[in-house]
């Protein structure tokens, strides 16, 4: 059986061309049914379009039908892999989304800010999040929601430094991230051993890029839309091109850079419509071959557009995250770790269901 990629660079989907004898094509049709996909004949060739999850199933089950793995399919798979790497960690996100837990060490977060955030309370939440499937623990010392109040770097660092130290002592293998748009806080974080920096402003100045160049952390770089003009598609693409270029010039590889479309961060008019556009931007963003974050947990557009008040936004969050996974997002930045982890397992279970089980039995 010969396999080739009919249309390269299709992002989250792959169009494959197959050629073989009648017996091989019959096996392939059964395999495709087993992998939740179909092939059809067109001009003397057999074609099939596969999502990454379908491609993974096809590759995994190939030897069951043909006796051995297919070298060409393995080579195609390797070009589709989505990896996120940094100091001390490596995630293969191709078909395995991860849960990235939000830990707010602030009194004014839009969702779970409290006038007093005791270290014991924060550690209790982190312990639960790790037990419930969080792959990354992100601490933030300053709310950056639209209309946030600026604080000094010292105050921001004083809020998160005890949490970082406590996590490193209690769970030395936990992967930490810091959410900050301040270069001084970034420097202190990486000097403390934090391997991931998340910047809502997309590492937009020389001081931040110097920290990146000196320490080479993994990063999340966000398009927050606060400079949105008219053509959001063009503006978003321009941001991705520029932020990737500047971070790679600072020494990072594409596998160290996660992209975040910044749902819920814009000051622009008609924000809910803009947020929906960002939600649907994942598929075309796959062309950059970088990990993509879905950071939509309980955001206010769910109320302004769909009438979900804060207490009911978990349902809408999980639904929209699942749709973003289908498009290609793999890093789910969330408040509700357990519910999200269950959703991911359910989604993967559905993708892996054996459609030929009834026939075999």
SESE-933254 format. One line per field, with one value per residue (C-alpha): x, y, z. Coordinates in Angstrom, 1 decimal, padded with zeros to 4 digits. Layout:
! residues N
xx = (X,...)
yy = (Y,...)
zz = (Z,...)
//
This chain:
! residues 361
xx = (000.0,001.4,000.4,001.2,000.0,-002.2,-002.4,000.4,000.0,-003.7,-003.4,-005.6,-006.6,-004.6,-005.6,-004.1,-003.9,-003.8,-003.0,-003.1,-004.8,-008.4,-007.7,-005.6,-008.3,-010.9,-008.7,-008.2,-011.9,-012.5,-009.6,-011.0,-014.4,-012.6,-010.8,-014.0,-013.2,-013.9,-012.1,-013.5,-012.3,-011.6,-009.9,-008.2,-007.0,-008.4,-008.6,-009.4,-009.3,-008.2,-008.2,-005.1,-007.2,-008.2,-004.7,-003.5,-006.0,-005.2,-001.5,-002.0,-004.3,-002.5,-000.6,-003.8,-005.0,-001.8,000.6,003.2,003.3,003.4,006.6,005.1,002.2,004.7,006.7,003.6,002.6,006.0,005.5,002.1,003.2,002.6,005.2,005.6,009.0,010.8,013.3,012.5,009.4,008.2,004.6,003.4,000.1,-000.7,-003.7,-003.3,-004.6,-003.3,-005.0,-003.2,-004.5,-005.0,-003.9,-004.9,-002.8,-004.8,-007.7,-009.3,-009.5,-012.7,-013.6,-012.0,-010.3,-010.6,-009.7,-007.2,-005.6,-003.9,-001.0,-002.7,-005.8,-003.8,-001.8,-004.9,-006.2,-002.9,-002.9,-006.4,-005.5,-002.5,-004.5,-007.2,-005.0,-003.4,-000.2,000.9,000.3,000.2,000.4,-000.5,000.0,-001.9,-005.3,-005.0,-008.7,-010.0,-009.8,-007.3,-005.5,-001.7,000.5,004.3,006.5,007.5,003.9,003.2,006.2,005.5,002.1,003.5,007.0,005.8,003.6,006.4,008.7,006.1,005.2,008.8,009.3,006.1,005.9,009.4,008.3,005.3,005.6,005.1,004.2,003.9,001.3,002.9,003.4,006.3,009.9,011.2,008.7,009.6,013.3,012.6,010.4,012.9,015.7,013.6,013.4,010.0,010.1,007.1,006.2,002.7,002.5,-000.9,001.0,003.0,006.5,006.2,009.4,013.2,013.4,011.1,012.9,016.2,014.8,013.7,017.1,019.0,017.0,015.2,011.9,008.8,006.3,002.7,002.3,-001.1,-002.9,-005.1,-006.8,-006.5,-005.1,-007.8,-008.7,-010.9,-009.5,-009.1,-008.0,-005.1,-004.2,-004.2,-002.0,000.4,000.7,001.5,004.1,005.7,005.7,007.1,009.8,010.9,010.8,012.7,015.2,015.6,016.6,013.4,012.4,008.8,008.2,008.8,006.2,002.5,000.0,-003.0,-005.7,-006.7,-010.4,-012.0,-009.2,-010.2,-011.2,-012.7,-016.3,-018.5,-016.2,-018.4,-018.4,-014.6,-014.2,-016.3,-014.0,-011.0,-012.6,-012.9,-009.4,-007.7,-007.9,-006.1,-003.6,-002.4,-000.4,002.2,003.0,003.0,001.0,-002.3,-003.8,-007.6,-007.9,-011.6,-012.5,-015.7,-015.1,-017.7,-018.6,-020.5,-023.0,-023.1,-023.6,-025.3,-026.8,-024.7,-024.2,-021.0,-022.3,-023.4,-020.4,-018.7,-021.1,-020.4,-016.7,-016.5,-018.5,-016.4,-013.2,-014.2,-014.9,-011.5,-009.8,-011.4,-009.9,-006.4,-006.1,-004.2,-003.4,-006.6,-006.1,-008.8,-010.2,-012.1,-009.4,-011.4,-014.3,-012.0,-009.9,-013.0,-014.1,-010.8,-010.9,-014.5,-013.5,-010.5,-012.6,-015.1,-012.3,-010.9,-014.2,-014.1,-016.8,-016.2,-016.6,-020.2,-019.2,-016.3,-018.5)
yy = (000.0,003.4,006.5,010.2,013.5,015.0,018.5,019.4,022.1,021.7,022.5,020.2,018.0,015.9,014.8,011.4,009.5,005.7,003.2,-000.6,-003.7,-004.6,-006.7,-003.8,-001.2,-003.5,-003.7,000.1,000.7,-001.4,000.2,003.7,002.8,001.5,004.9,007.1,008.2,007.3,007.1,007.5,006.9,009.8,009.6,006.2,007.1,006.7,009.9,010.5,013.5,012.9,014.9,014.4,012.1,010.0,010.0,008.8,005.9,005.0,004.8,002.9,000.3,-000.2,-003.3,-005.0,-004.9,-005.0,-007.0,-004.3,-000.4,001.7,003.7,006.4,006.9,007.1,009.8,011.8,011.5,012.9,016.1,016.6,016.2,019.1,019.4,021.9,021.8,023.8,023.4,020.1,019.1,017.9,017.5,015.6,017.4,015.9,014.0,014.6,018.0,019.1,020.9,024.1,025.2,028.9,029.8,033.4,035.0,038.3,040.0,041.2,038.3,038.3,034.8,033.7,036.8,037.3,040.2,037.8,034.9,032.8,030.6,027.6,028.1,028.4,025.3,023.3,024.3,023.4,020.0,019.3,020.5,018.3,015.3,016.0,016.0,019.4,019.2,022.8,025.1,028.7,031.4,035.0,038.0,040.6,040.6,041.6,041.5,044.5,047.6,046.1,048.2,048.3,047.4,047.5,044.6,044.2,043.8,041.4,039.3,039.3,037.7,034.8,034.2,032.3,030.1,029.3,028.4,026.3,024.3,023.7,022.3,020.3,019.0,019.3,017.7,020.0,022.2,025.8,028.8,032.5,034.8,038.3,041.1,042.7,042.0,042.4,039.7,037.5,037.7,036.8,033.9,032.3,032.9,031.0,028.0,028.6,027.1,028.8,032.5,033.6,037.3,038.8,041.4,039.0,039.8,043.2,044.9,044.5,043.9,040.9,039.5,039.9,037.7,035.1,035.2,034.8,031.9,030.2,029.4,028.0,030.8,031.5,034.6,036.2,038.4,040.4,042.4,045.7,047.4,045.9,048.2,046.8,043.7,041.3,038.4,040.4,041.9,038.5,037.0,039.9,039.4,035.7,036.3,039.1,037.4,034.2,036.1,038.0,035.0,032.9,035.7,035.6,031.9,029.9,027.1,026.9,024.0,026.3,028.9,028.5,030.8,032.2,034.1,036.0,035.3,037.7,040.3,042.9,046.5,046.7,047.4,044.4,042.4,039.3,039.0,039.5,036.7,034.3,035.1,034.3,031.0,030.1,031.2,028.0,026.0,028.6,029.2,025.6,026.6,028.1,024.6,025.9,024.7,026.6,027.6,027.7,030.3,030.8,029.6,031.3,034.4,037.2,036.9,033.8,036.0,039.0,036.8,033.6,034.7,032.4,034.1,033.4,030.5,028.7,029.2,025.9,024.2,026.7,026.7,022.9,022.9,025.6,024.1,020.8,022.7,024.3,020.9,019.7,022.7,022.1,023.8,021.5,023.6,024.2,027.1,026.6,027.3,024.0,021.3,018.2,018.9,019.8,016.7,014.5,016.3,015.6,011.9,011.7,013.4,011.1,008.0,009.0,009.5,006.0,004.1,000.9,001.1,-002.4,-004.0,-005.1,-006.6,-008.5,-009.9)
zz = (000.0,-001.1,000.8,000.1,001.3,-001.4,000.0,002.5,005.2,005.8,009.5,011.7,008.8,006.3,002.8,002.0,-001.3,-001.2,-003.9,-003.7,-005.0,-004.4,-001.3,000.2,-000.5,001.2,004.3,004.2,004.0,007.1,008.9,008.1,009.5,012.6,012.8,012.4,008.8,005.2,001.9,-001.6,-005.1,-007.4,-010.8,-010.2,-006.7,-003.2,-001.1,002.6,004.8,008.4,011.6,013.8,016.0,013.0,011.6,015.0,015.0,011.4,012.3,015.6,014.0,010.7,011.7,012.9,009.3,007.2,009.5,009.9,010.3,007.2,006.9,004.7,007.2,010.1,008.2,007.6,011.2,012.4,010.3,012.1,015.7,018.1,020.8,023.6,025.3,028.0,030.8,032.4,030.4,027.0,026.1,023.0,022.4,019.0,020.3,024.1,025.3,028.7,031.5,032.6,036.0,036.9,040.4,041.2,044.0,043.6,045.4,042.2,039.7,037.7,038.9,042.1,043.5,047.3,049.6,051.3,049.6,052.4,051.3,052.9,050.8,047.6,048.4,049.1,045.6,043.9,045.7,044.4,040.9,040.7,042.0,039.4,036.4,036.0,033.9,034.6,037.6,036.6,039.3,038.8,041.1,039.1,037.4,033.7,032.9,030.8,033.1,035.5,038.1,037.7,040.6,041.2,040.2,043.8,045.0,042.1,043.0,046.7,046.0,044.0,045.4,048.5,046.3,043.9,046.7,048.5,045.3,044.5,048.0,048.3,044.7,043.1,039.9,039.3,036.2,037.1,035.0,035.8,034.3,034.1,031.6,033.5,032.6,036.2,037.4,034.5,035.5,039.1,038.0,035.7,038.2,040.7,038.3,036.7,033.2,031.6,031.2,030.0,028.7,027.7,025.8,023.7,024.8,023.2,024.4,024.5,028.3,028.1,025.1,026.9,029.8,027.2,025.4,028.7,030.1,027.2,029.0,027.3,026.7,026.0,023.8,023.6,021.1,023.4,020.8,022.6,019.5,017.2,014.4,011.5,009.9,012.9,010.7,009.3,012.7,014.3,011.6,011.8,015.5,015.2,012.6,014.5,017.9,016.5,014.7,017.8,020.1,017.7,017.2,021.0,020.8,021.2,019.0,017.6,020.0,023.0,021.9,022.5,020.8,022.6,020.6,023.7,024.0,026.5,026.6,024.0,024.7,021.2,020.4,019.8,021.9,022.1,018.3,018.3,020.9,018.8,015.9,018.0,019.1,015.4,014.5,015.8,012.6,010.4,013.2,012.9,009.9,012.3,013.7,017.3,020.3,020.8,024.1,024.8,027.6,027.7,031.2,032.4,030.3,030.3,026.6,027.5,029.4,027.1,024.0,025.3,028.7,030.9,034.3,036.2,038.2,035.0,032.8,033.4,030.9,028.2,028.9,028.5,025.3,023.7,024.8,023.2,019.9,020.2,020.7,017.5,015.7,017.1,020.5,023.0,026.1,028.1,030.6,033.2,036.7,036.8,036.5,037.4,035.1,032.3,032.8,032.6,029.5,027.8,028.7,027.4,024.2,023.7,024.5,021.8,019.3,020.2,020.1,018.1,015.4,014.3,017.7,017.0,013.6,015.2,018.1)
//
